[in-house]
Amino acid sequence: MNTSNLAKAAAIAVVLGVAVLSACANSSLSAGGDGPPVDTSGPSFTGADAANPTPTASDAGMCNAYECPAPYATCPGTSGLCTTDLSRDVDHCGSCDVQCPNPPPRIRQKLHASFVCAQSRCQMLCTVGFGDCNGYVEDGCEKSLDADPANCGACGNACGAGVLCWKGACGCPPGYTACGDQCVKLSDDDSNCGACGHVCDPDNAHSEVKSWPCGVDVYPPNVGFNCASSSCGLHCSSGYADCNKDTCRDGCETVLASDPENCGSCGNKCAADQVCDQGRCICDATQTRCGFDCVDLQSDPLNCGACGNACPGRVDPMSGRGSPTCVLGRCSYSCAPGFADCDHRIENGCEVDLMTDPLHCGACGAQCDLAGGQPCAAGHCLTKPCDAGVVF
């Protein structure tokens, strides 16, 4: 696969995340009555009282239609009419029951690839950092674009002679040295301390440690024979520090990443309303310290108005239908575009898909012609131009 094909593969993720309903609406979909259109500009809450429960079937010479508009279909085993998008459904790609390959996880891991349906065709999508540089689907995405000097960052992008490929770029970044096939910091790398290949081996501690402050072969807590300042010796383990200067009693007792009294370095004390996170004192003027976190009480649904005040409601991040929200310190519930809470039961969240539900097509209570089997597509009851001779 060449570079342009890689770009195409990368674009698949965008295709998968975008509903391709607008083309259908332009050709064969129109509003199926007086029900309000769906606002897809952002997360919203749609209540049942916002809907017109009895939309008319015809409007400006349009009559009810009962056939699915492309690329939608009613496939076996699916719920509802015209709910399958043949342009991106991996179980019905291009037509019903045409499945894209779905190898087991260990095979996908070996191939560094997964298979998706995009533009009604099954396509291979490479794992980030890998590429299909030979164009053969059989061996998947066979090249590591992060480490292959012949395909560094992209297929065909070769580094110069003797230059390694490190994290998708030719050569080592400033402060790093090339040791074999990797870039390292000689100042603190236990396997390359001060020079490539110089290993800080505890078995060599007797010959390299000039003095043992707590007795020969005594290692206080969080102290080891490791690399610091480009030399092997007795040092605090990574992320720890001896801030109380009592090494033999409690070793390197301080965790610099989370200790508010020694945040990032000994003696760096965070303010009373701050926390130490990854070695940094955080909590700005708009945030409040709740336990070990900095939160905005005006917008945090887990701490809405006060620490620990979690907003009720179903949290379903996998479906993307909706979630509890906190607005100006008060709990609410927000539905994602195209979904609604038509039964006003917060425990089941935004249970209705306004794009496909003929009972709630575009708005709560807006019904299509259920007896005739009129589908709901793109939030509209399906219509078409009326046949000649139809009188309204």
C-alpha positions, 0 to 999 in steps of 0.5 A: 500500500503506498502513501496515498492508500495509507491516507485513504485508510486513515480517512476510514475512521472519519467515514465511520464516525459520520452519518451519511444521511444528507445525500439520502435526504437530498434525493428521496427524503423529505419531512413527513409532516409538521413535526419539527426537524431534528437539531443536530448542532450539538447535545440536546434534551428532547422531551415528549411535549416538544413533538407533534404526535400526529404529523400529516403524511403528505406535504407539497405534493409528497406521498408516503414511501415504503422502500428504503433509500440508498444506502439503507436497507432492512436486513434479516436479523435487524430491528426496525425498517431501513435501519441498516446502513450498507455503506458502513455496516460490517455485517451488511457491507454493500448488501445484506449479509455481506460480512467484512473479515473479523479475525480473532484478536490474536490474528488482528494483533499479528496482522496489526490491522482490523477490517471495516466497511467504508463506502460500501466496501470492506477495507483494511485499517492499519493499527496506528504505527503500522503500514501495509507497504507491500500492498498484500492484505494477506500479511496485513500491515507488515511494516512498523512505521515507528521503527523501520528505517526503510519506511519511517513514518510512512511507507517508502520514507527511508532514513539515511545510511546508518540512521535509525528510525525512532517513533516515526522520525529519522534520528534521535531527538535532542538529548538522546543518543543512538544505542543500537536500534533505540534512542536513550538518555545516557544520563539515567538509562540503567542499560546505557549509563554514561555510554552505550552498553554500560549497564548498572548491574547490582552484581557489580555494585561492590566494585562501583560503589565507593561508600555504603552509607547504611552498611555494605549491601544494605539497600534502604526502601526505594533505593537501588543501584541505578543510573543518575547523572550518567554514573552508576551508584546508589540512588533513589528509584525513579519517581522517589526522593529522600526529602527528609534526608534520613536515608537509612531509616526510611530510604527515599520516602517521597513520591514526587508525582503526588506528594503535595508537600514535595510536588515534583521536587523536595520542598515544593509545597502546593497551596491548600486548595491545590493537589499534586498531579504528575509532579505539578500543583494544579487547581486554577481559580475556577476549580475546587479541590475534591479529595485528590482531584481538581474539579469545576463544581459548576460543570462536573457531573460527579461533583455538581455544586458540591464535592461528591454530589454525583448527578443521577442517570444512566452513563453509557459512553459506549453507545454515545446516546447521552449522559448526566450533565452539570450546568451552573452547579445543577444536575441535568441530562443531555441527549446526543444528537439524534437521540431523545428521552421520550419516556422521561425515565432518567434511569434508561437515559436517551432510549429513542433513536430519532433517526430510525424509530417510526414511533418517534421519527425526528421528535418524540411522538411523531409517528410514521404510517405504522400500518403501511410500514412507512420507514423512518430514515434520517429523522423523517418519515419516508416520502416520495413525489406523488403519482400523477392524478393524486388529489389532495 
